[in-house]
């Protein structure tokens, strides 16, 4: 296929936390659909380089920038750097996120502050800064969690709090950005094989029997949903919460 005929040809996409797992799969899919992709990363420069090299080897365009999602100054600088390099930002995928598990009375306050910084403040700052460089037809896509609809196990209340905040933020943005021709949607992955929730991890055996399709999700499953929401076909889709969970919350 000629690259000019790809659905995201000419688009500039930013994927936060794009060096690993779901984020890496999203970056590769958007690039395969024709977008120039910029990923941010924090603690995994080698893996970020691998993602970029894989995209370039497949004929796409990509760069990686170090930016801790929990550091507002670093996030702002990365977003502005991307916009300066490419002239604008068309697609923002707020994927960066961390998890803190534990009984609510046992979670260290410093850990709570960190998860808020990455999962909530980082999303706000990235969105705020990207919108300064985004025009009509822009796309803001948040990666949430099926836990906001179905808390399948204990010890995840702090994590679920942050993803619930993300969902509310998305709904408010729909009204703010609709008049500007920018759509805002949230993809909620269910149990998905990742560094944070491996398919052979301690949680997997507990939750797998409740997944209707009988398997853990893969990064490409989430990436496919993101690619649709980023595409021209989703121009009239905004405010949606798309569960990509194999029927886990059905």
Residue, then its C-alpha position, 0 to 999 in steps of 0.5 A: x500500500x502506498x503510504x499516502x493512502x494509509x489512514x493516518x498518513x501525514x499525522x503527528x502522533x504522541x504516545x506517552x509511555x510508549x517504550x513498553x507493553x501496550x504503549x509500544x504496541x500502540x506506537x507501532x500500530x499508529x506508525x503502520x497506519x502512516x503516522x509519524x510517532x513520537x514516544x516518551x519514556x522514563x526508565x527504559x531507554x533501550x526499549x524505547x530505542x528498540x520501538x523506534x528502530x522497529x518502526x523505522x525498519x518497517x518504513x515508518x517514522x518515529x522518535x523517542x524522548x525521555x520524559x518522566x510522566x510524573x514530572x510536569x516540566x519534563x512533560x511540557x518540554x517533551x510536548x513542545x519539542x515534538x511540536x517544534x520538530x514537526x510543526x503540530x500535534x494531531x494525535x495524543x495518546x495518554x498511555x503512561x501509567x503505573x500501578x500501586x497495589x495494597x490495602x488502602x490503609x497500608x499504601x505509603x503516602x509517597x506511593x500514592x502521590x507518585x501514582x497521582x503524579x503519573x496517572x492524573x497530573x501527567x495526563x492533564x499536563x500532557x493534554x494541556x500542552x498538546x492542545x496548544x499545538x492541536x487543530x481541528x481534526x485532532x484526537x485525544x485518546x486516554x488509556x484507562x482501565x476496565x477496573x473503573x467498571x468492574x473491580x475484580x480484586x482487592x488492593x487496587x483502590x488507589x489505581x482505580x481512583x486514578x483511572x476513574x479521575x481520567x474517565x471524568x476528565x475525558x468527559x469534561x474535555x468532550x465539551x471543551x474541545x468539541x467546538x474545536x473539532x477535536x474528539x476525546x475518547x477513552x480505551x479501557x483495557x481489561x486483563x492485558x499481558x504487560x509488564x504491569x500485569x503479565x499473563x503469567x503473573x499472580x493475578x492472571x490465574x485469578x482473573x482469567x476464568x472471568x474473561x469471556x474469550x478465555x485469554x489475556x489480551x495482547x497489546x495489539x488488541x488495545x492498539x487496534x482500538x486506539x488506531x480506530x479512534x485516531x482514524x478519520x472513520x471515528x470523526x463523529x465518535x467522541x466521549x466514548x469509553x471503549x472496553x477492550x477486555x474480552x468480555x471481562x466486564x460483560 
